[in-house]
Amino acid sequence: MIDLHTHILPGVDDGVKTMEDAIDFARVAVDDGVRTVVATPHYRDGFYVNARQDVVAGVAALRARLAQEGIGLEVLPGAEIHMCADLIERVQAGHATTLADNGKTVLFELSMSQYPIDLEDFVFRMRLAGLQVLFAHPERIRFFQDDVRRYEAVIRLGAFGQITTGSITGLFGSDIEVFSEELVRKRLVHVMASDAHNTRGRPPVLTAAMPRLASWAGGEQSAHLMVEGTPRALLEGRDPELPPLPDPPQRKRSVFSRWLGRD
């Protein structure tokens, strides 16, 4: 399995703190059947700005230590990039890290509680710039919780969504669990990842959520696609092969609008 969203890189954000913790983290992931993780430290002005060169160097150091310990886990560079006005320019300049450092796939984070401005236009411009947009944990974003049509709109623009293991298992509460089921059943999320920060409260495990994910997604094959085939395509900068979304329901026109001959 592939875990596209982890905070395994030690000492750079609110995730793993030491190299020893990172080694323990890696062992937990491997024991769960994960063979590839992407180190996605936060990239957010005013909090943690982990520049690409630092992330790449940190991943190299971690990989060397894992090799010494004989731990068979592939670690790739990445970042969880918070929305900012010049995000496209930062990615193109090589300052913000894309997934697997492929120069294309952005793990894109919104504020949990604040509403973004002109999100559809922003996603459209990212796509126009040749970037793949993978929304981090959309099920935990208030802007989408308040109206799922806002999220569906950006998915129809060509974005993808990453749901979190803990959201499916109930770690973040029943409301988020219910919303997670809605997103999975509507095929609005395409990857499951752990968003792990440590080995206890938020560990790097995927299997705990697989039975429930399979029941929501229509079977084990669909669930495994979310932790194998689809994440692999995104790491390689390819658009994964996914069934098209059904057409959105047609908005009913009022009697007054029909009389005027307009929507």
PLY file of the C-alpha trace (Angstrom):
ply
format ascii 1.0
element vertex 263
property float x
property float y
property float z
element edge 262
property int vertex1
property int vertex2
end_header
0.00 0.00 0.00
0.97 3.64 -0.50
0.39 6.34 2.12
0.41 9.70 0.33
0.01 11.94 3.39
2.24 11.52 6.45
4.21 13.70 8.83
7.12 11.29 9.20
9.90 13.82 8.64
11.33 14.52 12.10
11.46 17.92 13.76
9.96 20.04 10.99
6.30 20.50 11.96
3.67 19.15 14.38
4.40 15.55 13.39
7.26 13.24 14.34
9.80 14.94 16.60
13.02 12.89 16.48
14.77 10.50 14.12
14.16 7.67 16.58
10.45 8.48 16.52
10.58 8.42 12.71
12.12 4.94 12.79
9.35 3.70 15.09
6.82 5.39 12.81
8.27 3.55 9.80
8.10 0.20 11.58
4.41 0.72 12.37
3.70 1.57 8.72
5.57 -1.49 7.42
3.82 -3.78 9.92
0.51 -2.46 8.56
1.46 -3.40 4.99
2.52 0.04 3.78
5.53 -0.05 1.46
5.70 3.60 0.33
5.03 6.78 2.28
5.27 10.37 1.18
6.71 12.78 3.74
4.33 15.74 3.53
5.33 18.33 6.14
3.21 21.43 6.40
4.02 24.30 4.08
2.19 27.30 5.48
3.27 30.89 5.96
3.46 31.90 9.61
3.57 28.29 10.81
5.92 25.89 9.00
7.50 26.80 5.69
9.42 23.69 4.70
11.26 24.61 1.51
11.78 21.92 -1.10
15.55 21.74 -0.65
15.12 21.10 3.08
12.44 18.46 2.53
14.55 16.62 -0.05
17.57 16.69 2.27
15.51 15.50 5.22
14.06 12.62 3.24
17.54 11.59 2.08
18.76 11.48 5.69
15.73 9.47 6.78
16.11 7.01 3.92
19.76 6.46 4.83
18.81 5.71 8.42
16.04 3.34 7.38
18.52 1.47 5.21
20.87 1.15 8.20
18.01 -0.26 10.27
17.00 -2.68 7.53
13.47 -1.25 7.30
11.93 -1.79 3.87
9.97 1.44 3.55
10.30 3.77 0.59
10.05 7.42 1.64
9.38 10.09 -0.97
9.44 13.89 -0.60
6.32 16.02 -0.64
4.47 18.70 1.29
1.00 19.62 2.50
0.77 23.02 0.87
-1.64 25.52 2.36
-3.54 27.81 0.03
-1.65 31.03 -0.67
-1.97 33.64 -3.41
1.31 32.75 -5.12
1.13 28.97 -4.68
1.53 28.28 -8.40
4.63 30.46 -8.59
6.15 28.79 -5.51
5.67 25.34 -7.01
7.02 26.38 -10.40
10.04 28.02 -8.74
10.84 24.79 -6.90
10.28 26.21 -3.41
7.14 24.24 -2.49
7.46 20.48 -2.82
5.12 18.43 -4.99
4.35 14.77 -4.27
7.34 12.54 -5.07
9.01 15.80 -6.16
7.37 15.23 -9.54
6.85 18.94 -10.20
3.16 18.42 -10.81
1.04 16.95 -8.00
0.10 19.32 -5.18
-1.31 18.06 -1.87
-3.49 21.11 -1.32
-4.69 22.19 2.12
-7.43 24.65 3.05
-8.07 26.15 6.45
-10.19 23.86 8.62
-12.54 26.70 9.59
-11.97 29.80 7.44
-13.73 30.11 4.10
-11.50 30.45 1.00
-12.10 33.16 -1.58
-12.71 32.22 -5.22
-11.70 28.58 -4.72
-13.05 27.40 -8.06
-11.05 30.05 -9.91
-7.95 29.14 -7.92
-8.26 25.45 -8.76
-8.94 26.29 -12.40
-5.73 28.33 -12.55
-3.75 25.52 -10.96
-5.08 23.07 -13.53
-4.36 25.56 -16.32
-0.76 25.69 -15.07
-0.51 21.93 -15.51
-0.75 21.02 -11.84
-2.67 18.12 -10.37
-4.66 19.18 -7.31
-5.19 16.67 -4.50
-7.30 18.11 -1.68
-6.06 17.04 1.76
-8.80 15.75 4.07
-11.79 17.54 2.46
-14.11 15.76 4.89
-12.64 17.86 7.71
-13.00 21.25 5.97
-15.89 23.36 7.26
-16.33 25.11 3.89
-17.17 21.73 2.31
-19.10 20.38 5.28
-21.48 23.34 5.07
-22.23 22.68 1.40
-20.92 19.58 -0.35
-21.69 21.19 -3.73
-18.70 23.49 -3.19
-16.44 20.46 -3.05
-18.13 18.67 -5.93
-17.57 21.77 -8.07
-13.78 21.64 -7.70
-13.72 17.89 -8.28
-15.56 18.46 -11.56
-12.80 20.92 -12.48
-10.36 18.00 -12.37
-9.19 18.02 -8.77
-8.90 14.90 -6.61
-9.59 14.24 -2.94
-7.72 12.44 -0.14
-9.75 11.10 2.75
-8.16 10.28 6.10
-8.14 6.90 7.83
-9.22 8.40 11.15
-12.22 10.13 9.56
-13.51 6.74 8.42
-12.91 4.99 11.74
-14.56 7.74 13.79
-11.41 9.28 15.29
-12.60 12.80 14.45
-16.20 12.31 15.53
-19.48 11.05 14.15
-20.29 14.11 12.02
-17.06 13.77 10.07
-17.58 10.02 9.81
-21.02 10.57 8.27
-19.68 13.19 5.85
-16.82 10.85 4.92
-19.30 8.16 3.96
-21.18 10.63 1.78
-18.01 11.64 -0.07
-16.94 8.03 -0.63
-20.35 6.88 -1.83
-20.54 9.84 -4.23
-17.04 8.99 -5.56
-15.77 12.45 -4.60
-12.63 11.14 -2.87
-10.02 9.07 -4.64
-7.19 8.35 -2.19
-7.12 7.21 1.42
-4.10 8.22 3.50
-3.26 8.25 7.19
-2.24 11.91 7.72
-0.26 10.29 10.54
1.55 12.51 13.03
2.82 9.92 15.52
2.61 6.24 16.44
-0.13 6.49 19.06
-3.02 8.89 18.61
-2.61 9.31 14.83
-0.54 6.34 13.63
0.51 5.50 10.05
-2.00 2.70 9.49
-4.45 2.16 6.65
-5.86 -1.32 7.25
-8.02 -0.23 10.20
-10.29 1.67 7.80
-10.27 -0.76 4.88
-13.38 -2.86 5.76
-15.57 0.21 6.20
-14.06 1.93 3.18
-14.81 -1.16 1.08
-18.43 -1.19 2.25
-18.84 2.46 1.27
-16.85 2.33 -1.98
-18.59 -0.72 -3.45
-16.13 -3.48 -2.64
-12.57 -4.40 -1.76
-11.27 -3.71 -5.27
-12.46 -0.10 -5.15
-11.02 0.36 -1.67
-7.63 -1.04 -2.63
-7.53 1.24 -5.67
-7.55 4.15 -3.21
-4.36 2.95 -1.50
-2.54 1.43 -4.47
-3.37 2.25 -8.10
-4.66 5.80 -7.74
-1.90 7.04 -5.42
0.71 5.45 -7.69
-0.68 7.34 -10.69
-0.60 10.64 -8.79
2.99 10.05 -7.68
3.90 9.51 -11.32
2.05 12.66 -12.36
-0.59 10.74 -14.30
-4.33 11.29 -14.08
-5.71 8.05 -12.63
-8.34 6.17 -14.59
-11.57 6.79 -12.71
-15.22 6.35 -13.67
-16.87 9.64 -14.61
-19.07 11.34 -12.08
-22.79 11.27 -12.81
-24.23 14.46 -14.23
-25.23 16.92 -11.51
-28.95 17.18 -10.87
-30.63 19.84 -12.95
-31.70 22.88 -10.99
-35.45 23.37 -11.17
-36.48 26.62 -12.80
-39.06 28.76 -11.09
-42.34 29.71 -12.77
-41.10 33.29 -12.95
-37.80 32.32 -14.69
-39.64 30.08 -17.16
-41.99 32.96 -17.98
-38.99 35.22 -18.63
-37.31 32.50 -20.68
-34.13 32.49 -18.59
-32.48 30.38 -15.88
0 1
1 2
2 3
3 4
4 5
5 6
6 7
7 8
8 9
9 10
10 11
11 12
12 13
13 14
14 15
15 16
16 17
17 18
18 19
19 20
20 21
21 22
22 23
23 24
24 25
25 26
26 27
27 28
28 29
29 30
30 31
31 32
32 33
33 34
34 35
35 36
36 37
37 38
38 39
39 40
40 41
41 42
42 43
43 44
44 45
45 46
46 47
47 48
48 49
49 50
50 51
51 52
52 53
53 54
54 55
55 56
56 57
57 58
58 59
59 60
60 61
61 62
62 63
63 64
64 65
65 66
66 67
67 68
68 69
69 70
70 71
71 72
72 73
73 74
74 75
75 76
76 77
77 78
78 79
79 80
80 81
81 82
82 83
83 84
84 85
85 86
86 87
87 88
88 89
89 90
90 91
91 92
92 93
93 94
94 95
95 96
96 97
97 98
98 99
99 100
100 101
101 102
102 103
103 104
104 105
105 106
106 107
107 108
108 109
109 110
110 111
111 112
112 113
113 114
114 115
115 116
116 117
117 118
118 119
119 120
120 121
121 122
122 123
123 124
124 125
125 126
126 127
127 128
128 129
129 130
130 131
131 132
132 133
133 134
134 135
135 136
136 137
137 138
138 139
139 140
140 141
141 142
142 143
143 144
144 145
145 146
146 147
147 148
148 149
149 150
150 151
151 152
152 153
153 154
154 155
155 156
156 157
157 158
158 159
159 160
160 161
161 162
162 163
163 164
164 165
165 166
166 167
167 168
168 169
169 170
170 171
171 172
172 173
173 174
174 175
175 176
176 177
177 178
178 179
179 180
180 181
181 182
182 183
183 184
184 185
185 186
186 187
187 188
188 189
189 190
190 191
191 192
192 193
193 194
194 195
195 196
196 197
197 198
198 199
199 200
200 201
201 202
202 203
203 204
204 205
205 206
206 207
207 208
208 209
209 210
210 211
211 212
212 213
213 214
214 215
215 216
216 217
217 218
218 219
219 220
220 221
221 222
222 223
223 224
224 225
225 226
226 227
227 228
228 229
229 230
230 231
231 232
232 233
233 234
234 235
235 236
236 237
237 238
238 239
239 240
240 241
241 242
242 243
243 244
244 245
245 246
246 247
247 248
248 249
249 250
250 251
251 252
252 253
253 254
254 255
255 256
256 257
257 258
258 259
259 260
260 261
261 262
